[in-house]
């Protein structure tokens, strides 16, 4: 396929949408990004709003002075320009870059450029919910993020909640919470409430999001959900219904009336009423202090012999237990997306210790992540036209000589593009002469493909990740 074909045109349009979104943001939305719209950014300065955005997009993992030398080619005295950048960033409102993130993402998704597949026959969007802690520079004066430790210095951390679009491989919404105000369920409720109520969507989440308020929010906003629950004989939702549930695998419906009122009536009719704690958030009680709810519980066995249980409101006829299991398994894509965002793209390498500036860089990185993902999707679609379906179990089914696949019918591989190489080469598209580099960018992304073995299982090694000090960064 020639470079001027489908992939080239789509990538060009995606880059133009990024430019148009930034231009529209700067020219037409001063009230969104200026603390003082009448006076901010009215004088001639090196850092205009557009220059600030462009600069933050090009920040990598180096220290700030090295970043500015690299971006401006030593055109200005580094000490002065560093201070000038901070002074101009201080004029930007909280939430400005979040607005830019949403604008760009919506503009691309609404353009029809990204062709999305429907997983397992689901007719709408599939959103994967997850959260991740991000350590930042130590700052004892920030009570929302500082965690004191007896006998130790302590550390600062915030919690990033996000919705990841399984079909477009992009983050579509996010919410930042200080570590002391971390509340994943309430964050998901807020993100669901911001969705278009007429949009068909499925929310898939881990057991940290288990809660009646989350279930009811999805139901009230016409959304489907698959949310993992704590298993039987735990302190989760199932503890109130365990007397009605069998051991082993099952697929059944639970109907109950939620209430906070504990009375003789509710104690004698536990099959009808579920009393929830006064400390548990719930937003949908009627005038009688009750809320009837019905959902489905699916419990399935894993290859290691353990069980997982999920709650869902998907229809049993259309989505049997095996399909629910496969859909929930796709939630892992959000985990890998967070890993790419934090460590491959360098989200953890912030250039400030103030939360205001950290949030600016955070939403710029989310926007850049989506930009790279959209470009990769365009190239991926072009590759699929050349080589067909990326899923294969043998060498004969993959027509690309660059990929060697073991001829073992029990092994199934997926061929995909390299995010790290795409990230490196997509940074060229952030330069002023991006159009001249477009063909080389697409060639490079095409060239870096690799195989992924599917259905891998291994123990997850979770360990704390500390922030990288400013003076330990490459210069």
C-alpha positions in Angstrom: 0.0 0.0 0.0 1.4 3.4 -0.9 2.2 6.0 1.7 -0.3 8.4 0.3 -3.1 5.9 0.9 -5.6 5.3 3.7 -3.1 5.3 6.7 -1.3 8.4 5.5 -4.5 10.4 5.0 -6.0 9.4 8.4 -2.8 10.2 10.3 -2.6 13.6 8.6 -6.2 14.4 9.6 -5.6 13.3 13.2 -2.6 15.7 13.4 -4.7 18.5 11.9 -7.5 17.8 14.4 -4.9 18.3 17.2 -3.8 21.6 15.7 -7.4 22.8 15.2 -8.4 21.8 18.7 -5.5 23.7 20.2 -6.1 26.8 18.0 -9.8 26.8 18.8 -9.0 26.4 22.5 -6.6 29.4 22.5 -8.6 31.7 20.4 -12.2 31.0 21.6 -12.0 29.8 25.2 -10.0 32.4 27.2 -12.5 32.1 30.0 -11.6 28.4 30.3 -7.9 28.7 30.6 -7.2 32.3 31.9 -7.4 33.1 35.6 -8.0 36.7 34.5 -9.4 36.7 30.9 -9.2 40.5 30.5 -5.5 40.8 31.3 -3.7 37.4 31.1 -1.7 36.7 28.0 -2.4 40.1 26.5 1.3 41.3 26.3 3.9 40.0 23.9 5.8 37.2 25.6 7.9 34.2 24.6 5.3 31.8 26.1 2.0 32.4 24.6 -0.8 29.9 25.5 -0.1 28.0 22.3 3.6 27.9 23.0 3.0 26.7 26.5 0.8 23.8 25.2 3.4 23.0 22.5 6.2 23.0 25.1 4.4 20.7 27.5 3.5 18.3 24.7 7.3 18.0 23.9 8.4 17.5 27.6 10.0 14.0 28.1 11.8 12.7 31.2 14.7 15.1 31.3 15.0 18.0 33.8 13.2 21.2 32.8 16.3 23.1 31.7 17.4 20.3 29.4 13.9 20.1 28.0 13.9 23.8 27.1 17.3 23.6 25.6 16.1 20.7 23.4 12.9 22.4 22.4 14.2 25.9 21.7 17.7 25.0 20.5 19.4 27.3 23.1 17.6 30.3 21.5 17.1 31.8 25.0 19.0 32.0 28.2 17.9 28.9 30.0 17.6 30.4 33.5 15.3 33.2 32.3 13.2 31.0 30.0 12.6 28.5 32.8 11.3 31.2 35.1 9.3 32.7 32.3 7.6 29.4 31.6 6.6 29.0 35.3 5.2 32.6 35.4 3.0 32.0 32.4 1.8 28.6 33.5 0.6 30.2 36.8 -1.9 32.2 34.7 -3.6 29.1 33.5 -6.8 27.9 35.3 -7.2 24.6 37.0 -9.0 22.3 34.6 -7.9 24.0 31.4 -5.9 21.1 30.1 -8.6 18.7 31.1 -10.9 20.6 28.8 -8.3 20.4 26.0 -8.0 16.6 26.6 -11.7 16.1 26.3 -12.0 18.3 23.3 -9.3 16.6 21.3 -10.5 13.1 22.2 -14.1 13.8 21.4 -13.2 15.6 18.1 -11.3 12.5 16.9 -13.9 9.9 18.0 -16.7 12.0 16.5 -14.8 12.4 13.2 -15.3 8.7 12.2 -11.6 8.4 11.4 -11.1 5.6 13.9 -12.8 2.4 12.9 -13.8 0.5 16.1 -14.7 -3.2 16.3 -17.6 -4.4 18.4 -16.3 -7.0 21.0 -18.3 -10.1 21.5 -21.3 -8.6 19.7 -21.8 -5.8 22.1 -23.6 -2.9 20.2 -22.0 0.1 22.0 -18.8 1.4 23.6 -16.9 -0.7 26.1 -15.2 1.3 28.8 -12.7 -0.2 31.2 -12.5 1.5 34.6 -9.4 1.5 36.8 -7.2 3.7 39.0 -3.6 4.0 39.7 -1.5 5.8 42.4 1.2 8.1 41.1 4.1 9.3 43.3 5.2 12.8 43.0 7.9 15.1 44.5 7.9 15.2 48.3 6.1 18.2 49.6 5.0 18.2 53.2 3.0 21.4 52.6 0.4 19.6 50.4 -2.0 17.8 52.9 -4.0 16.2 50.1 -1.1 14.2 48.8 1.4 13.9 51.6 1.6 10.6 53.5 3.6 10.6 56.7 5.4 7.5 57.8 6.7 6.9 61.3 10.4 7.0 61.4 10.6 7.8 57.7 10.4 10.9 55.5 7.0 10.1 54.0 6.0 10.6 50.4 3.4 12.4 48.2 1.0 10.6 46.0 -2.2 11.3 44.0 -4.7 8.8 42.6 -5.6 8.8 38.9 -9.0 7.4 38.0 -9.7 6.8 34.4 -12.1 5.3 31.8 -10.3 3.5 28.9 -12.1 2.9 25.7 -11.5 -0.7 24.7 -12.5 -0.1 21.1 -10.4 3.1 20.3 -7.6 2.3 22.8 -7.8 5.8 24.3 -8.6 7.3 27.7 -12.0 9.1 27.4 -12.3 10.4 31.0 -10.3 10.9 34.1 -10.5 12.2 37.6 -7.6 13.2 39.9 -7.9 12.6 43.7 -5.4 13.3 46.5 -4.4 10.1 48.2 -6.3 11.0 51.3 -9.5 11.7 49.3 -9.2 8.5 47.2 -12.6 7.1 46.5 -12.6 5.0 43.4 -16.4 4.2 43.5 -17.4 7.8 43.8 -15.0 8.7 41.0 -16.6 6.1 38.7 -20.0 7.4 39.6 -19.0 10.9 38.6 -17.5 9.7 35.3 -20.6 7.7 34.4 -22.8 10.7 35.3 -20.9 12.8 32.7 -21.7 10.4 29.9 -24.3 10.9 27.3 -27.4 9.1 28.7 -28.4 8.0 25.2 -25.1 6.4 24.5 -25.0 2.6 24.7 -22.1 1.7 26.9 -20.7 -1.2 29.0 -18.5 -0.4 32.1 -16.1 -3.1 33.1 -14.3 -2.7 36.5 -12.4 -4.6 39.1 -13.6 -5.3 42.7 -12.4 -1.9 44.0 -15.5 -0.5 42.3 -18.0 -3.0 43.9 -20.9 -1.1 45.3 -24.7 -0.7 45.1 -24.3 3.0 44.3 -22.2 2.1 41.2 -24.7 -0.5 40.1 -27.6 1.9 40.5 -25.8 4.7 38.7 -25.2 2.5 35.7 -28.9 1.4 35.8 -30.2 4.9 36.1 -28.0 6.2 33.3 -28.9 3.3 31.0 -25.5 1.7 31.1 -24.5 -1.9 31.3 -21.8 -3.1 33.8 -19.6 -6.0 34.6 -17.9 -5.5 38.0 -15.9 -8.0 39.9 -17.1 -8.8 43.4 -15.4 -10.0 46.5 -16.0 -13.7 46.6 -18.4 -15.7 48.8 -17.9 -15.6 52.6 -16.3 -12.1 52.4 -17.4 -8.7 53.7 -18.6 -7.6 50.3 -22.0 -7.5 48.7 -22.3 -11.2 48.4 -22.1 -11.6 52.2 -25.8 -10.4 52.4 -26.9 -13.1 49.9 -24.5 -16.0 50.6 -27.3 -18.1 52.2 -29.1 -18.1 48.8 -26.0 -18.9 46.7 -24.5 -22.3 45.8 -20.9 -23.3 45.9 -19.0 -23.7 42.7 -20.0 -22.0 39.4 -23.4 -20.4 39.0 -25.2 -17.8 37.0 -28.3 -16.4 38.7 -30.2 -13.2 39.4 -30.5 -11.4 42.7 -33.5 -9.1 43.4 -33.5 -7.1 46.6 -34.8 -3.8 48.0 -32.1 -1.6 49.4 -32.9 0.4 52.6 -31.1 2.0 55.5 -33.9 1.2 57.9 -33.3 -1.7 60.2 -36.6 -3.0 61.6 -38.3 -6.2 62.5 -39.7 -6.4 59.0 -36.3 -6.2 57.3 -34.8 -8.6 59.8 -37.5 -11.2 59.1 -37.5 -10.7 55.3 -33.8 -10.8 54.4 -34.7 -12.4 51.1 -36.5 -9.2 50.2 -34.6 -6.4 51.9 -30.9 -5.6 52.1 -30.0 -3.1 54.8 -27.0 -1.0 53.9 -24.8 1.0 56.4 -25.5 4.7 57.1 -21.8 5.2 56.1 -22.3 3.8 52.7 -23.0 6.3 50.0 -26.2 5.7 48.0 -27.9 8.4 45.9 -31.2 6.8 44.7 -33.5 6.1 47.5 -37.2 6.9 46.9 -39.4 8.9 49.3 -39.9 5.7 51.3 -36.1 5.3 51.7 -36.1 2.2 49.5 -34.6 1.3 46.1 -35.5 -2.0 44.4 -32.6 -3.4 42.4 -32.0 -6.5 40.3 -28.7 -7.7 38.9 -27.0 -10.9 37.8 -24.3 -12.8 39.6 -21.9 -14.9 37.5 -19.3 -17.1 39.3 -16.8 -19.0 37.1 -13.7 -21.1 37.8 -10.2 -20.1 36.7 -7.6 -22.4 35.3 -5.7 -22.3 38.7 -8.8 -23.7 40.5 -9.8 -20.4 42.1 -13.1 -18.7 41.5 -14.0 -15.2 40.4 -17.5 -13.6 40.8 -18.8 -10.7 38.8 -22.1 -8.7 38.9 -23.7 -7.6 35.7 -27.0 -6.4 34.2 -26.3 -7.9 30.8 -29.0 -10.2 29.5 -28.3 -13.9 30.1 -29.7 -15.0 26.8 -27.4 -12.7 24.7 -24.4 -13.0 27.0 -23.8 -16.3 28.6 -21.4 -17.0 31.4 -18.5 -17.7 29.0 -19.0 -14.4 27.2 -19.2 -12.5 30.5 -15.9 -14.2 31.5 -14.2 -13.2 28.2 -15.5 -9.6 28.4 -14.3 -9.2 32.0 -10.9 -10.6 30.9 -10.5 -7.6 28.6 -10.3 -5.4 31.6 -6.5 -6.2 31.6 -6.1 -3.8 28.6 -6.6 -0.9 31.0 -3.8 -2.2 33.2 -1.4 -2.3 30.3 -2.6 1.1 29.1 -1.7 2.6 32.6 1.7 1.0 32.4 2.3 2.6 29.0 1.1 5.9 30.2 3.1 6.0 33.4 6.4 4.4 32.4 6.7 4.3 28.6 5.2 7.8 28.0 6.8 9.1 31.2 3.8 10.3 33.2 5.7 9.8 36.4 8.5 12.2 35.3 6.8 15.5 36.3 8.6 18.8 36.1 7.1 20.5 39.2 6.2 19.7 42.8 3.0 21.9 42.8 -0.2 20.0 42.2 -1.5 22.6 39.8 1.4 22.2 37.4 1.4 18.4 37.8 -2.3 18.3 36.7 -1.4 20.4 33.6 1.3 17.9 32.6 -1.0 14.9 33.5 -3.7 15.9 31.1 -1.2 16.9 28.4 0.2 13.3 28.7 -3.3 11.8 28.5 -3.9 13.8 25.4 -0.6 12.7 23.9 -1.3 9.1 24.8 -4.6 9.3 22.9 -2.9 11.0 19.9 -0.4 8.2 19.7 -3.1 5.6 20.1 -5.2 7.1 17.3 -2.2 7.2 15.0 -1.4 3.6 15.8 -5.0 2.6 15.1 -4.8 4.3 11.7 -1.7 2.3 10.8 -3.1 -0.9 12.4 -6.2 -0.6 10.2 -3.9 -0.3 7.2 -1.9 -3.3 8.3 -5.0 -5.4 8.7 -6.0 -4.5 5.1 -2.6 -5.9 4.0 -2.3 -8.9 6.3 -5.9 -9.7 7.4 -6.7 -10.5 11.0 -3.9 -10.0 13.4 -4.9 -13.2 15.4 -3.2 -16.4 14.4 -2.0 -19.7 15.8 0.5 -20.8 13.2 3.1 -19.4 10.8 1.0 -20.2 7.7 -1.8 -17.8 8.9 0.5 -14.8 9.2 1.6 -13.4 5.9 4.3 -11.1 7.2 7.8 -12.6 6.9 9.2 -10.3 9.6 7.3 -12.3 12.3 8.3 -15.8 13.2 5.6 -17.8 14.9 6.1 -21.3 16.4 4.1 -24.0 14.6 2.3 -25.1 17.8 -1.5 -25.3 17.5 -1.8 -24.8 21.3 -0.1 -21.4 21.1 -2.1 -18.4 19.9 -0.4 -15.1 19.2 -1.4 -11.6 18.3 0.7 -9.5 16.1 0.6 -5.8 17.0 2.5 -2.5 16.7 5.0 -1.3 19.3 3.7 1.5 21.4 7.2 2.6 22.6 8.5 3.0 19.1 5.3 4.7 18.0 5.6 7.1 20.9 9.2 8.0 19.9 8.4 8.5 16.3 5.0 10.3 16.9 7.0 13.0 18.8 8.3 14.1 15.4 4.7 15.0 14.5 4.7 17.6 17.3 7.3 19.7 15.5 6.5 22.6 13.2 7.7 20.6 10.1 5.6 17.6 10.9 4.1 17.3 7.4 7.5 16.6 5.9 8.2 13.9 8.5 4.8 12.2 8.1 5.8 9.5 5.7 8.9 8.5 7.7 6.7 8.4 10.9 4.3 5.9 9.3 7.2 3.8 7.8 8.8 3.6 11.3 5.5 2.6 13.0 4.8 0.0 10.4 8.3 -1.5 10.7 8.1 -2.1 14.5 5.7 -5.0 15.0 6.0 -7.9 17.4 4.1 -11.0 18.6 2.2 -11.3 21.8 1.3 -14.7 23.2 -2.3 -14.7 24.3 -3.8 -16.3 27.4 -0.7 -16.0 29.4 -1.0 -16.4 33.2 1.6 -15.4 35.7 1.8 -14.1 39.3 1.6 -10.3 39.4 4.6 -8.7 41.1 3.3 -5.6 42.7 5.9 -3.3 44.2 5.9 0.4 45.2 7.3 2.8 42.6 9.0 5.9 43.9 9.3 9.2 42.0 12.5 10.1 40.2 14.2 13.2 41.8 14.6 16.2 39.6 18.4 16.2 39.9 18.6 12.5 38.9 17.1 13.0 35.5 19.2 12.9 32.3 20.5 16.2 31.2 
